[in-house]
Amino acid sequence: MKKKEDKKKDIDALRGDLAELKNLFITSYEKLRVSQDFELRKAIRGAGAKYRVVKNNLAEKASEGTPSEQVLKGLRGMTSMAYTSGDPVALAKALTAYAKANPAFTFKAGMVEGRAIDVKSIVDLASMPSKEEIFSKLLYLINAPAQRLLGTVNAVGRNLAVVVDQGVKENKFS
């Protein structure tokens, strides 16, 4: 059993992490085998996130005064948390894909950009395109009119060159 000083250090370390977080997913990992847990951690690392198993009462105490306080209040059962300061969609996709393959892994709650969300919203978030995909679509939409204008401007010069070339071939211009 941990000493009180060690628990206080754990709470302070967790509070430091929770104060900086914007995106957090609270999960339950009951009945996962070690190999399944290894795969889960690998998927989370691949999404650029971190994973941590927490004790419910320590997480609740550590979250006091942080944006995640609402999400970590009143937890029951075995609890873990996956969090990132990056793209929440990538993490939600990784966790949702893992949850589909392993029904023992379930969601309890989540927080995205500092706002608490429910389990249904996590699944909806996972179905969204990633930030990179949205940016690429936006850049395409911004760039498309410029490409069409450039094509039109080039077409006039190209058409003029074709007419002049045909006139020279037919000796109409002398």
C-alpha positions in Angstrom: 0.0 0.0 0.0 1.3 3.5 -0.9 2.2 6.0 1.8 0.3 9.2 2.0 3.2 11.2 0.7 3.4 9.0 -2.4 -0.3 9.4 -3.0 0.1 13.2 -2.7 2.9 13.1 -5.3 0.7 11.0 -7.6 -2.2 13.5 -7.2 0.0 16.5 -7.9 1.5 14.8 -11.0 -1.9 13.9 -12.3 -3.2 17.4 -11.5 -0.4 18.9 -13.6 -1.3 16.7 -16.5 -5.1 17.4 -16.2 -4.5 21.2 -16.0 -2.9 21.2 -19.4 -5.4 18.9 -21.1 -8.0 19.9 -23.6 -8.9 16.4 -24.9 -9.6 13.5 -22.6 -11.5 10.2 -22.9 -12.4 8.2 -19.8 -12.7 4.5 -20.5 -13.2 1.2 -18.7 -10.8 -1.6 -19.4 -12.3 -4.5 -17.4 -11.4 -8.0 -18.5 -8.7 -7.0 -21.0 -5.8 -9.4 -21.3 -2.2 -8.1 -21.2 -1.8 -8.6 -25.0 -5.0 -6.6 -25.6 -3.8 -3.8 -23.3 -0.5 -3.7 -25.2 -2.4 -3.3 -28.5 -4.5 -0.5 -27.0 -1.5 1.4 -25.8 0.2 0.9 -29.2 -2.9 2.3 -31.0 -3.1 5.3 -28.6 0.6 6.1 -29.1 0.0 5.9 -32.9 -2.6 8.6 -32.5 -0.1 10.8 -30.7 -1.8 10.5 -27.3 -1.0 9.1 -23.8 -2.8 6.5 -21.8 -3.0 6.1 -18.0 -4.8 3.8 -15.6 -6.1 5.9 -12.6 -7.7 5.2 -9.3 -11.1 6.9 -9.2 -10.7 8.8 -6.0 -7.2 10.0 -6.8 -8.4 11.2 -10.3 -11.4 13.0 -8.7 -9.1 14.8 -6.2 -6.6 15.6 -8.8 -9.2 17.1 -11.2 -10.5 19.6 -8.6 -10.2 23.1 -10.1 -9.3 21.8 -13.6 -11.5 21.7 -16.8 -11.7 17.9 -16.4 -13.4 18.1 -13.0 -16.9 17.5 -14.4 -15.8 14.4 -16.4 -13.8 12.7 -13.6 -16.5 13.2 -10.9 -18.2 10.1 -9.5 -16.4 7.4 -11.4 -17.0 3.7 -10.7 -15.2 0.6 -11.7 -11.8 0.2 -13.3 -10.9 3.5 -15.0 -8.3 4.6 -17.5 -7.9 7.7 -19.4 -6.5 8.5 -22.9 -5.6 12.1 -23.5 -3.9 14.3 -26.1 -3.2 18.0 -26.7 -3.3 17.3 -30.4 -6.1 16.1 -32.7 -9.0 14.6 -30.7 -10.5 13.1 -33.8 -7.4 10.8 -34.4 -7.6 9.6 -30.8 -11.4 9.1 -30.9 -10.9 7.1 -34.1 -8.2 4.9 -32.6 -10.2 4.3 -29.4 -13.5 3.6 -31.3 -11.8 1.1 -33.6 -10.2 -0.6 -30.6 -13.6 -0.7 -28.8 -15.3 -2.3 -31.8 -12.6 -5.1 -31.8 -12.7 -5.5 -28.0 -16.1 -5.2 -26.5 -14.6 -5.3 -23.0 -13.2 -1.8 -23.6 -15.9 0.8 -23.1 -16.2 4.6 -22.9 -17.4 6.4 -19.8 -17.1 10.0 -20.7 -15.0 12.5 -22.6 -13.8 16.1 -22.9 -13.0 17.8 -26.2 -11.5 21.3 -26.3 -12.4 21.7 -22.6 -16.1 20.8 -22.9 -17.6 17.6 -21.5 -19.1 15.2 -24.1 -21.1 12.0 -23.8 -20.4 8.6 -25.2 -22.5 9.1 -28.3 -20.6 12.3 -29.1 -17.3 10.3 -28.9 -18.6 7.9 -31.6 -19.8 10.9 -33.7 -16.4 12.6 -33.3 -14.7 9.4 -34.5 -16.7 9.5 -37.7 -15.5 13.0 -38.6 -12.6 13.5 -41.0 -9.2 14.4 -39.5 -7.9 17.9 -39.3 -5.5 17.2 -42.2 -8.3 16.0 -44.4 -10.4 19.0 -43.6 -7.5 21.4 -44.3 -6.8 19.7 -47.6 -10.5 20.0 -48.7 -10.5 23.6 -47.6 -7.3 24.4 -49.6 -8.7 22.6 -52.6 -11.9 24.8 -52.4 -9.8 28.0 -52.1 -7.4 27.0 -54.9 -10.1 25.8 -57.4 -11.3 29.2 -58.6 -7.7 30.4 -59.1 -6.9 27.3 -61.2 -10.0 27.8 -63.3 -9.1 31.5 -63.9 -5.6 30.5 -64.8 -6.9 27.9 -67.2 -9.2 30.4 -68.9 -6.4 33.0 -69.2 -4.0 30.4 -70.7 -6.8 29.2 -73.1 -7.0 32.6 -74.8 -3.3 32.7 -75.5 -3.2 29.1 -76.5 -6.2 29.6 -78.9 -4.6 32.6 -80.4 -1.4 30.7 -81.0 -3.3 27.8 -82.7 -5.1 30.3 -85.0 -1.8 32.0 -86.0 -0.1 28.7 -86.5 -2.9 27.5 -88.8 -2.8 30.8 -90.7 0.9 30.4 -91.3 0.5 26.8 -92.5 -2.2 27.8 -94.9 -0.2 30.9 -96.0 -3.0 33.3 -95.1 -0.5 35.5 -93.2 2.2 36.7 -95.4 
